[in-house]
Amino acid sequence: MSVVHLDSFLRGAHLIPVFGSRFLQPGFRHTWSLDAFGAFFVNKYMDDHANEIAF
């Protein structure tokens, strides 16, 4: 496991939040995602070019 800082991405990435056991509050906005979730998965199958660079 490693930490990838968001400012080091060369291209957009498809980040999948690591959801907990609780539901999101009603009215949750997608713009709050970076603050609301503590960890993300990177979808390495989203873009072939990003896959060549990152992996």
N, CA, C and O atoms as a MOPAC input file, in Angstrom:
PM7 MOZYME 1SCF
protein

 N      0.82700 1    -1.13700 1     0.00000 1
 C      0.00000 1     0.00000 1     0.00000 1
 C      0.89500 1     1.23100 1     0.00000 1
 O      1.95100 1     1.24400 1     0.63300 1
 N      0.46700 1     2.25500 1    -0.70900 1
 C      1.21700 1     3.50000 1    -0.73800 1
 C      0.25600 1     4.66800 1    -0.85000 1
 O     -0.91300 1     4.49500 1    -1.19400 1
 N      0.74600 1     5.82900 1    -0.56500 1
 C     -0.04800 1     7.04500 1    -0.65300 1
 C      0.35700 1     7.78200 1    -1.91500 1
 O      1.54200 1     8.01600 1    -2.15500 1
 N     -0.62400 1     8.14400 1    -2.71600 1
 C     -0.38100 1     8.92300 1    -3.92400 1
 C     -1.04800 1    10.27400 1    -3.70300 1
 O     -2.26700 1    10.35500 1    -3.55100 1
 N     -0.26200 1    11.31000 1    -3.68500 1
 C     -0.80500 1    12.64400 1    -3.47400 1
 C     -1.54100 1    13.11200 1    -4.71900 1
 O     -1.08400 1    12.88000 1    -5.83800 1
 N     -2.67300 1    13.76800 1    -4.52700 1
 C     -3.50900 1    14.17900 1    -5.65100 1
 C     -2.82400 1    15.16700 1    -6.58600 1
 O     -3.14700 1    15.21500 1    -7.77300 1
 N     -1.89100 1    15.95100 1    -6.07600 1
 C     -1.21200 1    16.91500 1    -6.94500 1
 C     -0.14700 1    16.26200 1    -7.82200 1
 O      0.46800 1    16.93900 1    -8.64600 1
 N      0.07900 1    14.96000 1    -7.65900 1
 C      1.07800 1    14.27400 1    -8.48100 1
 C      0.46000 1    13.55200 1    -9.67900 1
 O      1.19200 1    12.97100 1   -10.48000 1
 N     -0.86100 1    13.57400 1    -9.82100 1
 C     -1.50100 1    12.93600 1   -10.96200 1
 C     -1.24100 1    13.74800 1   -12.22700 1
 O     -1.36500 1    14.97300 1   -12.22600 1
 N     -0.88200 1    13.05700 1   -13.30100 1
 C     -0.67000 1    13.72000 1   -14.57800 1
 C     -1.96600 1    13.87700 1   -15.35900 1
 O     -2.11500 1    14.80500 1   -16.15400 1
 N     -2.88500 1    12.97900 1   -15.13000 1
 C     -4.18100 1    12.98600 1   -15.80600 1
 C     -5.27100 1    12.80500 1   -14.75900 1
 O     -4.99400 1    12.50500 1   -13.59700 1
 N     -6.49700 1    12.98800 1   -15.18400 1
 C     -7.61400 1    12.71800 1   -14.28800 1
 C     -7.64500 1    11.24100 1   -13.92700 1
 O     -7.26100 1    10.39000 1   -14.72900 1
 N     -8.09000 1    10.95100 1   -12.75500 1
 C     -8.16200 1     9.56900 1   -12.30500 1
 C     -9.57000 1     9.27800 1   -11.81500 1
 O    -10.27900 1    10.16700 1   -11.34100 1
 N     -9.95400 1     8.03800 1   -11.93500 1
 C    -11.24600 1     7.60900 1   -11.43700 1
 C    -11.03300 1     7.08400 1   -10.02300 1
 O    -10.59400 1     5.95000 1    -9.83300 1
 N    -11.34600 1     7.91400 1    -9.03700 1
 C    -11.15800 1     7.54600 1    -7.63800 1
 C    -12.45200 1     6.97000 1    -7.08900 1
 O    -13.52100 1     7.56300 1    -7.23900 1
 N    -12.34800 1     5.81200 1    -6.45300 1
 C    -13.50000 1     5.15900 1    -5.84900 1
 C    -13.33200 1     5.26000 1    -4.34100 1
 O    -12.35900 1     4.73300 1    -3.80100 1
 N    -14.24700 1     5.91800 1    -3.64900 1
 C    -14.09000 1     6.06800 1    -2.20000 1
 C    -14.18900 1     4.73300 1    -1.48000 1
 O    -14.90400 1     3.83400 1    -1.92200 1
 N    -13.47900 1     4.60700 1    -0.38400 1
 C    -13.60900 1     3.44600 1     0.49000 1
 C    -14.75600 1     3.77900 1     1.42900 1
 O    -14.60400 1     4.58000 1     2.35200 1
 N    -15.89300 1     3.16400 1     1.19000 1
 C    -17.08600 1     3.44900 1     1.97300 1
 C    -17.00900 1     2.74000 1     3.31600 1
 O    -16.45500 1     1.64600 1     3.41700 1
 N    -17.55300 1     3.35200 1     4.32200 1
 C    -17.61200 1     2.75200 1     5.65200 1
 C    -18.91900 1     1.99500 1     5.83600 1
 O    -19.56200 1     1.60200 1     4.86300 1
 N    -19.29800 1     1.79900 1     7.06900 1
 C    -20.51300 1     1.04600 1     7.36800 1
 C    -21.74400 1     1.94100 1     7.49400 1
 O    -22.85500 1     1.44300 1     7.67400 1
 N    -21.55500 1     3.25200 1     7.40100 1
 C    -22.68100 1     4.17600 1     7.54200 1
 C    -23.11700 1     4.70200 1     6.18000 1
 O    -22.34800 1     4.70400 1     5.21900 1
 N    -24.37000 1     5.14900 1     6.12200 1
 C    -24.90300 1     5.75300 1     4.90900 1
 C    -24.45200 1     7.19800 1     4.82000 1
 O    -24.13200 1     7.82400 1     5.83100 1
 N    -24.42600 1     7.72500 1     3.59700 1
 C    -24.14800 1     9.15100 1     3.41500 1
 C    -25.36300 1     9.94900 1     3.84700 1
 O    -26.49800 1     9.48900 1     3.71800 1
 N    -25.12600 1    11.13100 1     4.35200 1
 C    -26.22000 1    11.98500 1     4.79900 1
 C    -27.02800 1    12.48200 1     3.60300 1
 O    -26.47700 1    12.66800 1     2.51800 1
 N    -28.33600 1    12.69700 1     3.79400 1
 C    -29.15800 1    13.23400 1     2.69400 1
 C    -28.61100 1    14.59100 1     2.25000 1
 O    -28.20900 1    15.40900 1     3.07800 1
 N    -28.60000 1    14.81600 1     0.97000 1
 C    -28.09600 1    16.07700 1     0.42900 1
 C    -26.58300 1    16.10300 1     0.28200 1
 O    -26.00800 1    17.17000 1     0.06900 1
 N    -25.92500 1    14.95000 1     0.39100 1
 C    -24.46500 1    14.89000 1     0.24500 1
 C    -24.09200 1    15.33700 1    -1.16000 1
 O    -24.67900 1    14.87900 1    -2.14100 1
 N    -23.12500 1    16.22300 1    -1.25300 1
 C    -22.67000 1    16.74100 1    -2.54300 1
 C    -21.34300 1    16.08000 1    -2.91200 1
 O    -20.50100 1    15.83300 1    -2.04800 1
 N    -21.16900 1    15.80100 1    -4.18700 1
 C    -19.94400 1    15.14000 1    -4.64900 1
 C    -18.70200 1    15.99200 1    -4.38700 1
 O    -17.59500 1    15.46100 1    -4.30000 1
 N    -18.87600 1    17.28700 1    -4.26500 1
 C    -17.73100 1    18.16200 1    -4.03200 1
 C    -17.14300 1    17.99700 1    -2.63000 1
 O    -16.04100 1    18.47800 1    -2.37000 1
 N    -17.84900 1    17.33400 1    -1.73400 1
 C    -17.36900 1    17.08900 1    -0.37400 1
 C    -16.58600 1    15.78400 1    -0.26100 1
 O    -16.11200 1    15.45000 1     0.82500 1
 N    -16.44100 1    15.04800 1    -1.34200 1
 C    -15.87400 1    13.69500 1    -1.28900 1
 C    -14.45300 1    13.64800 1    -0.73300 1
 O    -14.14200 1    12.77300 1     0.07400 1
 N    -13.58700 1    14.56900 1    -1.14800 1
 C    -12.20300 1    14.52700 1    -0.66700 1
 C    -12.10800 1    14.76600 1     0.83400 1
 O    -11.19300 1    14.26400 1     1.48600 1
 N    -13.04000 1    15.52200 1     1.38000 1
 C    -13.05700 1    15.76600 1     2.82500 1
 C    -13.78600 1    14.67300 1     3.59200 1
 O    -13.45300 1    14.39800 1     4.74400 1
 N    -14.77500 1    14.05000 1     2.96600 1
 C    -15.62700 1    13.09200 1     3.66900 1
 C    -15.01600 1    11.69500 1     3.76600 1
 O    -15.27800 1    10.98000 1     4.73300 1
 N    -14.21800 1    11.29800 1     2.79500 1
 C    -13.66800 1     9.94700 1     2.77400 1
 C    -12.17800 1     9.98400 1     3.09900 1
 O    -11.45400 1    10.87300 1     2.65000 1
 N    -11.73500 1     9.01300 1     3.88000 1
 C    -10.34400 1     8.97600 1     4.30400 1
 C     -9.42200 1     8.25100 1     3.34800 1
 O     -8.20400 1     8.42200 1     3.41500 1
 N     -9.98800 1     7.43100 1     2.44400 1
 C     -9.16000 1     6.65100 1     1.52500 1
 C     -9.92200 1     6.43100 1     0.22100 1
 O    -11.15200 1     6.45300 1     0.19000 1
 N     -9.16600 1     6.21800 1    -0.85200 1
 C     -9.74700 1     6.00400 1    -2.17100 1
 C     -8.99400 1     4.87800 1    -2.87600 1
 O     -7.79500 1     4.68700 1    -2.67400 1
 N     -9.72300 1     4.14500 1    -3.70000 1
 C     -9.11100 1     3.19600 1    -4.62500 1
 C     -8.92600 1     3.92100 1    -5.95200 1
 O     -9.74600 1     4.76700 1    -6.31000 1
 N     -7.86700 1     3.60700 1    -6.68100 1
 C     -7.66700 1     4.15200 1    -8.01900 1
 C     -8.06200 1     3.07400 1    -9.00500 1
 O     -7.50600 1     1.97600 1    -8.98500 1
 N     -9.01500 1     3.37600 1    -9.86500 1
 C     -9.47000 1     2.41800 1   -10.86100 1
 C     -8.43600 1     2.35600 1   -11.98000 1
 O     -8.41600 1     3.20700 1   -12.86900 1
 N     -7.58600 1     1.34900 1   -11.92800 1
 C     -6.49100 1     1.27500 1   -12.90500 1
 C     -6.95200 1     0.81800 1   -14.28300 1
 O     -6.16000 1     0.83300 1   -15.22500 1
 N     -8.20000 1     0.41600 1   -14.42800 1
 C     -8.72200 1    -0.01800 1   -15.72400 1
 C     -9.50000 1     1.08100 1   -16.43800 1
 O    -10.07100 1     0.82900 1   -17.49900 1
 N     -9.53800 1     2.27300 1   -15.89400 1
 C    -10.34100 1     3.35200 1   -16.44800 1
 C     -9.76100 1     3.91000 1   -17.75300 1
 O    -10.50800 1     4.20400 1   -18.68700 1
 N     -8.44400 1     4.05400 1   -17.82000 1
 C     -7.81900 1     4.70500 1   -18.96300 1
 C     -6.51000 1     3.98100 1   -19.27500 1
 O     -5.65800 1     3.84200 1   -18.39700 1
 N     -6.34200 1     3.52500 1   -20.50200 1
 C     -5.13300 1     2.79000 1   -20.88100 1
 C     -3.88300 1     3.64600 1   -20.75400 1
 O     -2.84300 1     3.14400 1   -20.32800 1
 N     -3.95600 1     4.92100 1   -21.11100 1
 C     -2.78700 1     5.78200 1   -21.04300 1
 C     -2.36200 1     6.03600 1   -19.60200 1
 O     -1.17000 1     6.03200 1   -19.29400 1
 N     -3.32800 1     6.25600 1   -18.72300 1
 C     -3.00000 1     6.46200 1   -17.31000 1
 C     -2.43800 1     5.17700 1   -16.71300 1
 O     -1.57300 1     5.21700 1   -15.83800 1
 N     -2.93500 1     4.03900 1   -17.19100 1
 C     -2.44500 1     2.75300 1   -16.69600 1
 C     -0.97500 1     2.56200 1   -17.05300 1
 O     -0.21300 1     2.02800 1   -16.24700 1
 N     -0.56400 1     2.98600 1   -18.23900 1
 C      0.82800 1     2.85000 1   -18.66100 1
 C      1.74400 1     3.73100 1   -17.81700 1
 O      2.87700 1     3.35000 1   -17.52000 1
 N      1.25600 1     4.90600 1   -17.43300 1
 C      2.08200 1     5.83500 1   -16.65600 1
 C      2.16800 1     5.40700 1   -15.20800 1
 O      3.25500 1     5.39200 1   -14.63200 1
 N      1.02400 1     5.05500 1   -14.60200 1
 C      0.96200 1     4.81700 1   -13.15300 1
 C      1.42400 1     3.42700 1   -12.75400 1
 O      1.99200 1     3.26000 1   -11.67500 1
 N      1.19500 1     2.42100 1   -13.59700 1
 C      1.49000 1     1.05300 1   -13.16300 1
 C      2.56000 1     0.42800 1   -14.00600 1
 O      2.93200 1    -0.72400 1   -13.77800 1

